[in-house]
Amino acid sequence: FIYNSLRDLIQPIQLGGGDVRDDPNDISDLERSAGYAAFFIGILTCFIAWSLHFAETWIFFSRQMRTFLTSYNTLIAVVVATA
């Protein structure tokens, strides 16, 4: 069950009526690489946002900087992960 769920998340979604595959398990290396890259970017974004969520407890930065990091953690995570 878990393997099939992850495979369905990684495989790209076919929105167009283009080439329809006979076997849904037959994906190209390019599609597989794109799926893994998207999965890695998602995990990286989640990790950065989760880390910045606790910036209020850090002692390294000023209070204003810590508040900024905590308030905009998702925006910062998306920008850093997709850069």
Secondary structure, 3 states (H helix, E strand, C coil): CHHHHHHHHHCCCCCCCCCCCCCCCCCCHHHHHHHHHHHHHHHHHHHHHHHHHCHHHCCCCCHHHHHHHHHCHHHHHHHHHHC
